[in-house]
Amino acid sequence: MRFLFISFCSLFVSLAVFAQSTDELIAKNLEAMGGMPKLKSTENIAFFGTVTIKQGGRSTDFIFSQVMTKDGKMLFRLSNQLGRIVNLQGFDGVDAWVGTETRSKLMQGEAKLDFIHNAFLTRFMDRERHAKDIKLVSRIKQETELSMRDLLDRRVTIVLDNATNLITKESYQDLQGNFHVIRNSNFKTYDGLVLPSSIRVTQLPNCKGCSDVESDNKIVTMNYTVNEIVVNATGIDPKMFQRTGG
C-alpha cells in the first residue's frame, strides 16, 4: 500500500512538472533571446557568412547573405567562392521569387506560403499566426520539447535547452512528405539579440520505394556559419526585394 502511495505521489510530481505553463516557457525563451522590447524594436536584420551544402558525395562551399525586415520582406543571396551570385530568393511584400541577377520565377503553392510566412525573428512574437495549438510534448533534465501548428497547419516540433531557454532544434514535415530538421548552436549576442551563429539544416526527402543508396543520395545538408549580424541597418532600399528580371 505504501508503494502505491509513493507511486501516486511520484506521478503527481511528474504531472506537475509536465504541466508547466507553455506561456512561461515561451516567456523565458523570448527573454533569453534579448527580451520582448528588444525584439519588437528590431526593424531589420542582416546575416552574413558561409554555408557548405552537401548532397550525395558532393560538397560545395558558398558565401551567403540574408536581409529580413519586420514587415516580412526578405532577400537571400548565395555566391560562389569567386563572388559570383548563383542564387537569389526574395519576397517583396506580395510575391515570393527565386532566380539569379537577371531572371527569376515566382514561387507557387506551399513553397510561396512557406517563404512568405517565415517568422522574422521568432514565431513566438506572433503566436496567433506562427505558433498555434502549442503543446508540451516532453521534458527531461536537459531539454523541453514543444509542438505547434504553423500557418500551413503543419505540426512543428521545437526543442528548448533548459539551461539557456534557447531553441536548439526545430523539425517539421512538409505537404510533400519531406522532413526538415534545423539545429541551432554556438549562440552569440549581436546588439542585444542572442542568436545562433551555427545552423545545420537537413532535408530528408520523401523517397518511398527508393533503395537505401538512392535515399542517401537525396539527403541535403546545409551547414551555415554566421560571421556577422547587423541589427537595424540603415539604407535598406525596398527595391532590393523586388523580383529580378520581372
C-alpha positions as CSV (number, residue, x, y, z in Angstrom):
1,M,0.0,0.0,0.0
2,R,2.9,2.3,0.8
3,F,4.4,1.5,-2.6
4,L,1.1,2.6,-4.3
5,F,1.1,5.8,-2.3
6,I,4.6,6.6,-3.3
7,S,3.8,5.8,-6.9
8,F,0.8,8.2,-6.9
9,C,3.0,10.9,-5.3
10,S,5.7,10.5,-7.9
11,L,3.1,10.6,-10.7
12,F,1.6,13.8,-9.2
13,V,5.0,15.5,-9.1
14,S,5.8,14.3,-12.7
15,L,2.5,15.7,-14.0
16,A,3.1,18.9,-12.2
17,V,6.4,19.3,-13.9
18,F,5.0,18.2,-17.3
19,A,2.1,20.6,-17.0
20,Q,4.4,23.6,-16.6
21,S,2.9,26.5,-18.4
22,T,3.8,26.8,-22.1
23,D,3.4,30.6,-21.6
24,E,6.1,30.5,-19.0
25,L,8.4,28.5,-21.3
26,I,7.8,30.9,-24.2
27,A,8.3,33.9,-22.0
28,K,11.7,32.5,-20.9
29,N,12.7,31.9,-24.5
30,L,11.8,35.5,-25.5
31,E,13.8,36.9,-22.6
32,A,16.8,34.6,-23.4
33,M,16.8,36.0,-27.0
34,G,17.1,39.5,-25.7
35,G,13.7,40.4,-24.3
36,M,10.4,41.5,-25.9
37,P,11.3,45.2,-26.0
38,K,14.5,44.5,-28.0
39,L,12.7,42.0,-30.3
40,K,9.9,44.5,-31.0
41,S,12.3,47.4,-31.7
42,T,14.2,45.4,-34.3
43,E,13.1,46.7,-37.7
44,N,15.5,44.7,-39.9
45,I,18.4,42.2,-39.5
46,A,21.1,41.1,-41.9
47,F,23.1,37.9,-41.7
48,F,26.5,37.3,-43.4
49,G,28.5,34.1,-43.5
50,T,29.4,30.9,-45.3
51,V,27.5,27.7,-46.0
52,T,28.6,24.2,-47.0
53,I,25.9,22.3,-49.0
54,K,26.2,18.5,-49.2
55,Q,24.2,16.1,-51.3
56,G,25.3,12.5,-52.0
57,G,29.0,12.6,-52.4
58,R,29.2,16.2,-53.4
59,S,30.1,19.1,-51.1
60,T,30.3,22.8,-52.2
61,D,31.1,25.9,-50.2
62,F,29.3,29.2,-50.7
63,I,29.1,32.7,-49.3
64,F,25.6,33.8,-48.2
65,S,23.8,36.9,-47.0
66,Q,20.2,37.4,-45.9
67,V,18.3,40.6,-45.2
68,M,15.0,40.4,-43.4
69,T,12.6,43.2,-42.4
70,K,9.9,43.4,-39.7
71,D,7.2,43.7,-42.3
72,G,8.2,40.4,-43.9
73,K,10.4,41.4,-46.8
74,M,13.4,39.2,-47.4
75,L,16.3,38.7,-49.8
76,F,18.7,35.7,-49.7
77,R,21.9,35.8,-51.8
78,L,24.1,32.8,-52.4
79,S,27.5,33.4,-54.1
80,N,30.3,31.0,-55.1
81,Q,33.9,31.4,-53.8
82,L,34.7,33.8,-56.7
83,G,31.9,36.1,-55.6
84,R,29.5,35.3,-58.4
85,I,25.9,35.2,-57.4
86,V,24.4,31.8,-58.2
87,N,21.1,32.0,-56.4
88,L,18.7,34.8,-55.2
89,Q,15.5,34.3,-53.3
90,G,13.2,37.2,-52.3
91,F,9.9,38.4,-51.1
92,D,8.8,41.9,-51.9
93,G,5.7,42.1,-49.7
94,V,3.4,40.5,-52.3
95,D,5.3,37.9,-54.4
96,A,8.0,35.3,-53.5
97,W,10.5,34.6,-56.2
98,V,13.7,32.6,-56.9
99,G,16.3,33.1,-59.6
100,T,19.5,35.0,-60.5
101,E,20.6,38.6,-61.0
102,T,19.0,38.6,-64.5
103,R,15.9,36.4,-64.3
104,S,13.6,34.8,-61.8
105,K,10.4,32.9,-61.4
106,L,7.5,33.3,-58.9
107,M,7.1,30.7,-56.2
108,Q,3.7,29.0,-56.2
109,G,1.6,27.0,-53.7
110,E,3.1,25.8,-50.5
111,A,6.6,27.0,-51.4
112,K,5.3,30.5,-51.7
113,L,3.3,30.4,-48.5
114,D,6.2,28.9,-46.5
115,F,8.5,31.6,-47.9
116,I,6.2,34.5,-47.2
117,H,5.2,33.4,-43.7
118,N,8.7,32.7,-42.4
119,A,8.9,34.3,-39.0
120,F,11.1,37.4,-38.7
121,L,13.0,36.6,-35.5
122,T,10.8,34.1,-33.6
123,R,7.4,32.6,-34.3
124,F,6.5,33.3,-30.6
125,M,6.2,37.1,-31.3
126,D,3.0,36.3,-33.3
127,R,1.7,33.1,-31.9
128,E,-1.8,33.5,-33.5
129,R,-0.2,33.2,-36.9
130,H,3.0,31.2,-36.5
131,A,2.6,29.1,-33.4
132,K,-0.9,27.8,-32.8
133,D,-2.1,25.0,-30.6
134,I,1.2,24.9,-28.6
135,K,1.6,21.7,-26.6
136,L,4.2,20.3,-24.2
137,V,5.4,17.0,-25.6
138,S,8.2,16.0,-23.1
139,R,10.6,17.5,-20.5
140,I,13.8,16.0,-19.3
141,K,16.7,17.4,-17.4
142,Q,18.5,18.8,-20.5
143,E,15.6,19.9,-22.7
144,T,11.9,20.5,-23.3
145,E,10.0,19.6,-26.4
146,L,7.1,21.6,-27.6
147,S,4.8,21.1,-30.6
148,M,2.6,23.6,-32.5
149,R,0.9,24.2,-35.8
150,D,2.1,26.8,-38.4
151,L,0.1,28.7,-40.9
152,L,0.1,25.8,-43.3
153,D,-1.4,23.6,-40.4
154,R,1.8,21.6,-40.3
155,R,2.8,20.1,-37.0
156,V,6.1,21.7,-36.0
157,T,8.3,20.5,-33.1
158,I,10.9,22.6,-31.3
159,V,13.4,21.8,-28.6
160,L,14.3,24.3,-25.8
161,D,17.5,23.9,-23.9
162,N,16.6,24.0,-20.2
163,A,19.8,25.7,-19.2
164,T,19.6,28.6,-21.7
165,N,15.9,28.6,-22.7
166,L,17.0,28.9,-26.4
167,I,15.7,26.9,-29.3
168,T,18.3,24.3,-30.3
169,K,16.2,22.2,-32.8
170,E,13.1,22.6,-35.0
171,S,11.6,20.0,-37.2
172,Y,8.5,19.6,-39.5
173,Q,7.2,17.6,-42.4
174,D,6.1,19.5,-45.5
175,L,3.0,18.7,-47.5
176,Q,5.0,16.6,-49.9
177,G,6.2,14.4,-47.1
178,N,9.7,15.7,-46.9
179,F,11.2,16.0,-43.4
180,H,13.1,19.1,-42.4
181,V,15.4,19.4,-39.3
182,I,17.1,22.6,-38.2
183,R,19.7,22.6,-35.4
184,N,21.0,25.8,-33.8
185,S,24.2,26.1,-31.8
186,N,27.0,28.4,-30.8
187,F,24.7,31.3,-29.7
188,K,26.2,34.8,-29.6
189,T,25.0,38.2,-28.7
190,Y,24.5,40.7,-31.5
191,D,23.5,44.2,-30.5
192,G,21.4,42.8,-27.6
193,L,19.9,39.9,-29.6
194,V,21.0,36.3,-28.8
195,L,21.1,34.3,-32.0
196,P,22.8,31.1,-33.3
197,S,26.0,31.5,-35.3
198,S,26.0,27.9,-36.4
199,I,22.9,26.4,-38.1
200,R,22.6,22.9,-39.6
201,V,19.7,22.3,-41.9
202,T,18.9,18.7,-43.0
203,Q,16.3,17.9,-45.7
204,L,15.2,14.3,-45.7
205,P,13.2,13.6,-48.9
206,N,10.0,11.5,-49.1
207,C,11.5,8.7,-51.1
208,K,9.0,5.8,-51.0
209,G,10.3,2.8,-53.0
210,C,13.9,4.2,-53.1
211,S,16.8,2.0,-52.2
212,D,19.0,3.0,-49.3
213,V,21.6,4.4,-51.7
214,E,19.0,6.4,-53.6
215,S,17.6,7.7,-50.4
216,D,21.0,8.7,-49.0
217,N,21.9,10.5,-52.3
218,K,18.8,12.7,-52.0
219,I,19.5,13.9,-48.5
220,V,20.7,17.5,-48.4
221,T,22.6,19.1,-45.5
222,M,23.4,22.8,-45.3
223,N,25.9,23.9,-42.6
224,Y,25.7,27.7,-42.1
225,T,28.3,29.7,-40.2
226,V,27.2,33.2,-39.4
227,N,30.2,35.5,-39.3
228,E,28.4,38.8,-38.8
229,I,24.9,40.1,-38.0
230,V,23.8,43.7,-38.4
231,V,20.7,44.8,-36.5
232,N,18.6,47.8,-37.6
233,A,20.9,48.6,-40.6
234,T,20.3,51.9,-42.3
235,G,19.8,52.4,-46.0
236,I,17.7,49.4,-46.7
237,D,16.2,50.1,-50.1
238,P,12.7,48.4,-50.7
239,K,13.8,47.9,-54.3
240,M,16.3,45.3,-53.3
241,F,13.5,42.9,-52.5
242,Q,11.8,43.2,-56.0
243,R,11.9,40.3,-58.4
244,T,14.9,40.3,-60.7
245,G,14.1,40.3,-64.4
246,G,10.4,40.6,-63.6
